[in-house]
Amino acid sequence: MTIYRTYNPTLHDQIANDPEVRQTFGIHLTDPSPIIFGPCAARANDFILLTNDVDACAMFEAHGPSVYEGHSLFAPTCRGRKAIKTGKLFLDWMWDNTQARIITGATPVELRGARWFNRQLGFQSDGIHHLNGQWGSFDCEWFRMDRPTLT
């Protein structure tokens, strides 16, 4: 399976708006408008969009020269072990192709499966915190992963 950076958000948009995916990815959205990644793709210095070009995508938002916040999207055809394998490939791409030293993420507490997924990828919990932002106001579990060191 090949992971690559894309500047075309079509697959990101398609997966994010799949009814099965949107009910979790957009869990706190009250606006019924489609989720679109075009504005992120247009800001290539701030966002990295990755894809397997089939059924999985990721977006990493730069929060500084070496810190990124990650988000992943998996179509219904990419679940379980396949999603974990693909998620690890997204992370490997980031470590191999960027200066990332830390990748973070925030997952709504009610998404237990997504929180389990984060742990399967190797993320460590930074605890439960309240989030107020463009997606609403809710409790999230924050996760962090540091760049692996070679031994």
Rosetta blueprint (number, residue, H / E / L):
1 M L
2 T L
3 I L
4 Y E
5 R E
6 T E
7 Y L
8 N L
9 P L
10 T H
11 L H
12 H H
13 D H
14 Q H
15 I H
16 A H
17 N L
18 D L
19 P H
20 E H
21 V H
22 R H
23 Q H
24 T H
25 F H
26 G L
27 I L
28 H L
29 L L
30 T L
31 D L
32 P L
33 S L
34 P L
35 I L
36 I L
37 F L
38 G H
39 P H
40 C H
41 A H
42 A L
43 R L
44 A L
45 N L
46 D L
47 F E
48 I E
49 L E
50 L E
51 T E
52 N L
53 D L
54 V L
55 D L
56 A E
57 C E
58 A E
59 M E
60 F E
61 E E
62 A E
63 H L
64 G L
65 P L
66 S L
67 V E
68 Y E
69 E E
70 G E
71 H E
72 S E
73 L E
74 F E
75 A L
76 P L
77 T L
78 C L
79 R L
80 G H
81 R H
82 K H
83 A H
84 I H
85 K H
86 T H
87 G H
88 K H
89 L H
90 F H
91 L H
92 D H
93 W H
94 M H
95 W H
96 D H
97 N H
98 T L
99 Q L
100 A L
101 R L
102 I E
103 I E
104 T E
105 G E
106 A E
107 T E
108 P E
109 V L
110 E L
111 L L
112 R H
113 G H
114 A H
115 R H
116 W H
117 F H
118 N H
119 R H
120 Q H
121 L H
122 G L
123 F L
124 Q E
125 S E
126 D E
127 G E
128 I E
129 H E
130 H E
131 L E
132 N E
133 G E
134 Q L
135 W L
136 G E
137 S E
138 F E
139 D E
140 C E
141 E E
142 W E
143 F E
144 R E
145 M E
146 D E
147 R L
148 P L
149 T L
150 L L
151 T L
